[in-house]
Amino acid sequence: MYRKANKGWLKHFDFIVVDILLLEAAFIVSYSIRFGFSTPFVTPDYSVWGVMLPILHILIIFFTEEYSGILKRGYLKELKAVLQHNFILVMMITFYMFAVQQSADYSRIVLFMIFGINIVFSWIGRALVKKILHLAYSSEKNLSYMLVVTSKAEVEGTMRLLKRGKYSNYVVKGVAIVDGDMEGQTVTGIPIVASKDTLCEYLRTNTVDGVFVHVHNFYNEVEAITENLLTMGVTVHISLAHVSSEMPNKVVEEINGFTVLTTSIKMATRRQLFIKRTIDIGGGLIGLLATIIAFIVFAPIIYIQSPGPIFFSQERVGRNGRRFRIYKFRSMYMDAEERKKELMDQNKMNGLMFKMDNDPRIMPIGKFIRRVSIDELPQSINILKGDMSLVGTRPPTVDEYIKYELHHKRRLAAKPGLTGMWQVSGRSDITDFEEVVKLDTEYISNFSLGLYMKILFKTAGVVLKKKGSI
């Protein structure tokens, strides 16, 4: 699932918020210098300014598009932009005072101090925001992993352009060459990891969030590559020389000087993902509190029935192939993983998952905590860390993941979840892994906040009715 970039003047919402807060601070400081330490908001005339200043600020950036290219501006160009913005702001305030014939009610000293102080505040504030963003973009943990697909003739030029961005939200992890076998070599310090023939296998077994395709004179190859990638649920950024009308969820974007057409299994807005993450954090905190209470109650019973760790931890595979450790209350005996091989012939699932009725590896208390889904509560830690969401897809084990076919990876296009479409669609009755993939893909392809909330409410009903385990 691809996060759609904001467009227009709201693209730099972080700078808008910081600038408004600093403008209000400059207003309060200026008033305090002129009239002594006090707040201007208790004075009727000046409290109007407190409301007008942020409104005028937004109007200026709306019509002037002042934040366009802000991340690429140097210190001097930024100072010029700040001076221009504050000059327009003072002119608008001055015009207001004369228009309402109240200029005598306001201190001109306060007005010009606001102008001077806010220049300093804004210039420093914007520089600090850029510094913070640069540090954030410097950490691979906060970036998307990108694979570049190009040709031998274009690879060096393509890589130079892609690497020049200081505030890119991706990191190039590898290159694939469509017209030759150069695996094992490097270009501008980036390894060449695949050819046209090995590209899909590399994507199946490695973490890749998006593929950037910049190839000329290989139209048929680009069409075939794009079709395979979309089947796997991988987001594709294609140079506009290669555009097919059959690509879903298309949007035109810019990546370091390249105008690309981005296509993905699903486009989600920043607003949607922000609200989703906020609900995840809230649910994760509630789950963490419930985990502490459940630990006090069930930890002694678990230890008595099977001495050993109270929590079960296992490496799982998350969004686009990322590895993470999942946490649960241990519901099985200590030798459960070893005994799994002996029980494979009783697996009721058709495909790359294991499930059996009356599993002898489960402790007596384990059957209870599974039936009421208490064993899942420690996954609230994974949710708070950002490895999982409240709603998503079941994270496969590493052993399951390495056996995936290309279309199976499509279900990893979103974060795994504590619950999901499969779980609320009759988990105990579904025995075909392909049906699980279908349901997971349906959730990702049709993601909306409404569907997200619907699954959460359905999950509550399933748990209360003790219908299967979540």
MARMAR-41158 format. One record per residue (C-alpha): residue in one letter; chain; residue number from 1; z, y, x. Coordinates in steps of 0.5 Angstrom, whole numbers. Each point is the difference from the previous one (the first is absolute). Layout:
BEGIN
  aa  ch    i     up  north   east
   a   A  NUM      Z      Y      X
...
//
This chain:
BEGIN
  aa  ch    i     up  north   east
   m   A    1      0      0      0
   y   A    2     -2      7      3
   r   A    3      4      6      0
   k   A    4     -5      5     -3
   a   A    5      0      7      4
   n   A    6      2      6     -3
   k   A    7     -5      5     -1
   g   A    8      0      8     -1
   w   A    9      6      5      1
   l   A   10      5     -6     -1
   k   A   11     -2     -4      6
   h   A   12      5      4      4
   f   A   13      6     -1     -5
   d   A   14      5      0      6
   f   A   15     -3      6      3
   i   A   16      1      4     -7
   v   A   17      7     -2     -1
   v   A   18      2      2      7
   d   A   19     -3      7      0
   i   A   20      3      1     -7
   l   A   21      7     -2      2
   l   A   22     -1      5      6
   l   A   23     -3      5     -4
   e   A   24      6      0     -4
   a   A   25      5      0      6
   a   A   26     -4      6      3
   f   A   27      1      3     -7
   i   A   28      8     -1      0
   v   A   29      1      2      7
   s   A   30     -4      6     -1
   y   A   31      4      2     -6
   s   A   32      7     -2      4
   i   A   33     -2      5      6
   r   A   34     -1      6     -4
   f   A   35      5     -1     -6
   g   A   36      5     -4      4
   f   A   37      2     -8      0
   s   A   38     -2     -1     -8
   t   A   39     -5     -4     -4
   p   A   40     -6      4     -3
   f   A   41      0     -5     -6
   v   A   42      6      4     -3
   t   A   43     -4      6      0
   p   A   44     -5      1     -6
   d   A   45     -6      4      3
   y   A   46      1     -5      7
   s   A   47      0     -6     -4
   v   A   48     -7      1     -3
   w   A   49     -2      0      7
   g   A   50      3     -7      2
   v   A   51     -4     -3     -6
   m   A   52     -6      4      2
   l   A   53     -1     -1      7
   p   A   54     -1     -8      0
   i   A   55     -5      1     -6
   l   A   56     -4      5      4
   h   A   57      0     -4      6
   i   A   58     -3     -6     -4
   l   A   59     -5      5     -3
   i   A   60     -2      2      7
   i   A   61     -1     -7      3
   f   A   62     -3     -2     -7
   f   A   63     -6      5      1
   t   A   64      0      1      7
   e   A   65      0     -8      2
   e   A   66      5      3      6
   y   A   67      2     -7      2
   s   A   68     -7     -3      1
   g   A   69      0     -3      7
   i   A   70      7      2      1
   l   A   71      1     -6      4
   k   A   72     -5      2      5
   r   A   73      2      7      1
   g   A   74      3      2      7
   y   A   75      6      5      0
   l   A   76     -4      6      1
   k   A   77     -5     -2     -6
   e   A   78      7     -1     -4
   l   A   79      3      6      2
   k   A   80     -6      4     -3
   a   A   81      0     -4     -6
   v   A   82      7      1     -1
   l   A   83     -1      8      1
   q   A   84     -6      0     -5
   h   A   85      4     -4     -5
   n   A   86      6      5      0
   f   A   87     -4      6      0
   i   A   88     -3     -2     -7
   l   A   89      7     -2     -2
   v   A   90      3      7      1
   m   A   91     -6      3     -3
   m   A   92      0     -4     -6
   i   A   93      8      2     -1
   t   A   94     -2      7      2
   f   A   95     -5      0     -6
   y   A   96      5     -3     -5
   m   A   97      5      5      2
   f   A   98     -5      6     -2
   a   A   99     -3     -3     -6
   v   A  100      7     -1     -3
   q   A  101      2      7      2
   q   A  102      7     -3      4
   s   A  103     -2      2      7
   a   A  104      6      4      0
   d   A  105      5     -6     -2
   y   A  106     -2     -4      6
   s   A  107      2      1      8
   r   A  108     -7      1      4
   i   A  109      5     -2      6
   v   A  110      1     -7     -4
   l   A  111     -8     -1     -1
   f   A  112     -2      1      7
   m   A  113      6     -4      3
   i   A  114     -2     -6     -5
   f   A  115     -7      1      3
   g   A  116      2      0      8
   i   A  117      5     -5     -1
   n   A  118     -4     -5     -4
   i   A  119     -6      1      5
   v   A  120      5     -3      5
   f   A  121      3     -5     -4
   s   A  122     -7     -3     -3
   w   A  123     -3      0      7
   i   A  124      6     -4      3
   g   A  125      1     -4     -6
   r   A  126     -7     -2      0
   a   A  127      0     -2      7
   l   A  128      6     -5     -1
   v   A  129     -3     -3     -6
   k   A  130     -7     -1      4
   k   A  131      5     -3      6
   i   A  132      4     -5     -5
   l   A  133     -7     -2     -3
   h   A  134     -3     -1      7
   l   A  135      6     -5      2
   a   A  136      0     -3     -7
   y   A  137     -8     -2      2
   s   A  138      2     -2      7
   s   A  139      4     -6     -3
   e   A  140     -4     -6     -2
   k   A  141      5     -2     -5
   n   A  142     -2      6     -4
   l   A  143     -8     -1      1
   s   A  144     -5     -4     -3
   y   A  145     -3     -6      4
   m   A  146     -8      1      1
   l   A  147     -5     -4      2
   v   A  148     -7      3      2
   v   A  149     -7     -3     -1
   t   A  150     -5      3      4
   s   A  151     -6     -2      4
   k   A  152     -1      0      8
   a   A  153     -4      6      0
   e   A  154      5      4     -4
   v   A  155      7     -3      2
   e   A  156      2      5      5
   g   A  157     -2      7     -4
   t   A  158      3     -3     -6
   m   A  159      7     -2      4
   r   A  160      0      7      3
   l   A  161      0      4     -7
   l   A  162      5     -5     -3
   k   A  163      5      1      5
   r   A  164      0      8      1
   g   A  165      4      1     -6
   k   A  166      7      2      1
   y   A  167      2     -1     -7
   s   A  168     -4     -6     -2
   n   A  169      4     -5     -5
   y   A  170     -3     -6      3
   v   A  171      0     -3      7
   v   A  172     -6     -4      2
   k   A  173      2     -7      2
   g   A  174     -6     -3      2
   v   A  175     -8      0      0
   a   A  176     -5     -5     -3
   i   A  177     -8      0      3
   v   A  178     -5     -2     -5
   d   A  179     -6     -1      4
   g   A  180      3     -3      6
   d   A  181      6     -5      3
   m   A  182      5      5      4
   e   A  183      7     -3     -2
   g   A  184      5      1      6
   q   A  185     -3      6      2
   t   A  186      3      7     -1
   v   A  187     -3      7     -2
   t   A  188      4      6      1
   g   A  189      6     -4      1
   i   A  190     -1     -4     -7
   p   A  191     -1     -7      0
   i   A  192     -7     -3     -3
   v   A  193      3     -6     -4
   a   A  194     -6     -2     -4
   s   A  195     -7     -1     -1
   k   A  196     -4      0     -7
   d   A  197      1     -8      0
   t   A  198      8      0      1
   l   A  199      2      7     -3
   c   A  200      2     -3     -7
   e   A  201      4     -6      4
   y   A  202      3      6      4
   l   A  203      2      4     -6
   r   A  204      3     -7     -4
   t   A  205      5     -1      6
   n   A  206      2      7      2
   t   A  207      3      7     -3
   v   A  208     -6      5     -2
   d   A  209      1      5     -5
   g   A  210     -7      3      0
   v   A  211     -7     -1      3
   f   A  212     -4      6      3
   v   A  213     -7     -2      0
   h   A  214     -5      4      4
   v   A  215     -6     -3      1
   h   A  216     -8      2     -1
   n   A  217     -6     -4      0
   f   A  218      4     -6     -3
   y   A  219      0      1     -7
   n   A  220      0     -7     -2
   e   A  221      6     -2      4
   v   A  222      4      6     -2
   e   A  223     -1     -2     -7
   a   A  224      2     -8      1
   i   A  225      6      3      4
   t   A  226      2      4     -5
   e   A  227      0     -5     -6
   n   A  228      4     -5      4
   l   A  229      5      5      2
   l   A  230      1      2     -7
   t   A  231      1     -7     -2
   m   A  232      6      0      5
   g   A  233      3      6     -3
   v   A  234     -1      4      6
   t   A  235     -2      8     -1
   v   A  236     -6      2      3
   h   A  237     -2      7      3
   i   A  238     -8      0      0
   s   A  239     -4      5      3
   l   A  240     -5      3     -5
   a   A  241     -6     -3      3
   h   A  242      2     -6     -4
   v   A  243      2      1     -7
   s   A  244     -1     -6     -5
   s   A  245      1      2     -8
   e   A  246      4     -7     -1
   m   A  247      6      2      5
   p   A  248      6      1     -5
   n   A  249      5      6      1
   k   A  250     -4      5      4
   v   A  251      2      6      3
   v   A  252     -3      5      5
   e   A  253      5      2      6
   e   A  254      0      2      7
   i   A  255      2     -3      6
   n   A  256      0      4      6
   g   A  257     -6      3     -1
   f   A  258     -4     -6     -3
   t   A  259     -1      1     -8
   v   A  260      1     -7     -3
   l   A  261      0     -4     -6
   t   A  262      7     -4     -1
   t   A  263      0     -5     -5
   s   A  264      6     -5     -1
   i   A  265      2     -5     -5
   k   A  266      5      6     -3
   m   A  267      1      7      1
   a   A  268      7      3     -1
   t   A  269      2      7      0
   r   A  270      5      3      4
   r   A  271      4      2     -6
   q   A  272      0     -7     -3
   l   A  273      2     -3      7
   f   A  274      5      5      1
   i   A  275      3     -2     -7
   k   A  276      0     -7      1
   r   A  277      3      0      7
   t   A  278      6      5     -4
   i   A  279      1     -6     -5
   d   A  280      0     -5      5
   i   A  281      5      4      4
   g   A  282      5      1     -6
   g   A  283     -1     -8     -2
   g   A  284      1     -2      8
   l   A  285      7      4      0
   i   A  286      2     -3     -7
   g   A  287     -2     -7      3
   l   A  288      4      1      6
   l   A  289      6      2     -4
   a   A  290     -1     -7     -4
   t   A  291     -1     -3      7
   i   A  292      7      2      2
   i   A  293      3     -2     -6
   a   A  294     -4     -7      0
   f   A  295      2     -1      7
   i   A  296      7      0     -2
   v   A  297      0     -5     -5
   f   A  298     -5     -5      2
   a   A  299      0      0      8
   p   A  300      7     -4      0
   i   A  301     -4     -5     -5
   i   A  302     -6     -1      4
   y   A  303      4     -1      7
   i   A  304      4     -5     -4
   q   A  305     -6     -4     -2
   s   A  306     -4      1      6
   p   A  307      3      3      6
   g   A  308     -4      5      4
   p   A  309     -3      7     -1
   i   A  310      1      3     -7
   f   A  311     -7      3      0
   f   A  312     -7     -3      1
   s   A  313     -5      4      5
   q   A  314     -7     -2      1
   e   A  315     -6      3      2
   r   A  316     -5      2     -5
   v   A  317     -7      3      0
   g   A  318      0      7     -4
   r   A  319     -5      6     -1
   n   A  320     -7     -2      3
   g   A  321      3     -5      5
   r   A  322      6      4      2
   r   A  323      6     -5      2
   f   A  324      7      1     -2
   r   A  325      7     -4     -1
   i   A  326      2     -1     -7
   y   A  327      7     -1     -2
   k   A  328      3     -4     -6
   f   A  329      7     -3     -2
   r   A  330     -1     -7      3
   s   A  331     -1     -5     -6
   m   A  332     -2     -6      4
   y   A  333      3     -5      5
   m   A  334      0      2      8
   d   A  335     -6     -6      1
   a   A  336     -4      3     -6
   e   A  337     -6      2      5
   e   A  338      0     -7      3
   r   A  339      0     -4     -6
   k   A  340     -6      4     -3
   k   A  341     -5     -4      3
   e   A  342      3     -6     -3
   l   A  343     -1      3     -7
   m   A  344     -7      2      1
   d   A  345     -3     -5     -4
   q   A  346      5      2     -6
   n   A  347     -3      7      0
   k   A  348     -2      2     -7
   m   A  349     -4      6      3
   n   A  350     -8     -1      1
   g   A  351     -1      4      6
   l   A  352      4      4      5
   m   A  353      7      1     -3
   f   A  354      6     -5     -1
   k   A  355      4     -2     -6
   m   A  356      3     -6     -3
   d   A  357      4     -2     -6
   n   A  358      7     -2      2
   d   A  359      0      2      7
   p   A  360      5     -4      4
   r   A  361      1      5      5
   i   A  362      3      5     -5
   m   A  363      8      0      0
   p   A  364      3      0     -6
   i   A  365      2      7      0
   g   A  366     -7      2      2
   k   A  367     -3     -3     -6
   f   A  368      4      5     -4
   i   A  369     -1      6      4
   r   A  370     -7     -1      0
   r   A  371      0     -1     -7
   v   A  372      3      7     -1
   s   A  373     -4      3      6
   i   A  374      6      2      4
   d   A  375     -3     -4      6
   e   A  376     -5      6      0
   l   A  377      5      6      0
   p   A  378      0      1      8
   q   A  379     -8      1      0
   s   A  380      3      7     -2
   i   A  381      1      1      7
   n   A  382     -8     -1      1
   i   A  383     -1      5     -5
   l   A  384      4      5      3
   k   A  385     -3     -1      7
   g   A  386     -7      0     -4
   d   A  387     -3     -7      2
   m   A  388      0     -1     -8
   s   A  389      0      3     -7
   l   A  390      4     -2     -6
   v   A  391     -7     -2     -3
   g   A  392     -6     -3      4
   t   A  393     -2     -7      3
   r   A  394      4     -6      2
   p   A  395      0      1      8
   p   A  396     -3     -7      3
   t   A  397      3     -3      6
   v   A  398     -3      0      6
   d   A  399     -2     -8     -1
   e   A  400     -3      2     -6
   y   A  401     -4      6      2
   i   A  402     -3     -3      6
   k   A  403     -4     -5     -5
   y   A  404     -2      6     -4
   e   A  405     -8      0     -2
   l   A  406     -3      7      0
   h   A  407      1      2     -7
   h   A  408      7     -2      0
   k   A  409      2      6      5
   r   A  410     -2      4     -6
   r   A  411      7     -1     -3
   l   A  412      3      4      6
   a   A  413     -3      6     -1
   a   A  414      6      3     -3
   k   A  415      7     -1      2
   p   A  416      4     -6     -2
   g   A  417      5      0     -6
   l   A  418      6     -2     -2
   t   A  419     -3     -2     -7
   g   A  420     -8      1     -2
   m   A  421     -5     -2     -5
   w   A  422      0     -8      2
   q   A  423      8      0     -1
   v   A  424      0      3     -7
   s   A  425     -6     -4     -2
   g   A  426      3     -7      0
   r   A  427      2     -1      7
   s   A  428      2     -7     -2
   d   A  429     -6     -2     -4
   i   A  430     -5      2      6
   t   A  431     -2     -5      5
   d   A  432     -6      2      3
   f   A  433      0      5      6
   e   A  434     -7      3     -2
   e   A  435      3      2     -7
   v   A  436      6      3      4
   v   A  437     -5      4      4
   k   A  438     -4      2     -6
   l   A  439      6      3     -3
   d   A  440      2      4      6
   t   A  441     -7      3      1
   e   A  442      1      2     -7
   y   A  443      6      4      1
   i   A  444     -3      3      6
   s   A  445     -7      2     -3
   n   A  446      4      3     -6
   f   A  447      6      3      3
   s   A  448      3      6     -4
   l   A  449      7      2     -1
   g   A  450     -1     -2     -7
   l   A  451     -1     -8      2
   y   A  452      5      1      6
   m   A  453      5      2     -5
   k   A  454     -2     -5     -5
   i   A  455      1     -6      5
   l   A  456      7      2      1
   f   A  457      2      0     -7
   k   A  458     -3     -7     -1
   t   A  459      3     -2      6
   a   A  460      7      2     -3
   g   A  461     -2     -4     -6
   v   A  462     -2     -6      4
   v   A  463      7      0      4
   l   A  464      4      1     -6
   k   A  465     -3     -6     -4
   k   A  466      0     -4      7
   k   A  467     -7     -2     -1
   g   A  468     -2     -2      7
   s   A  469      3      3      6
   i   A  470     -3      7      3
//
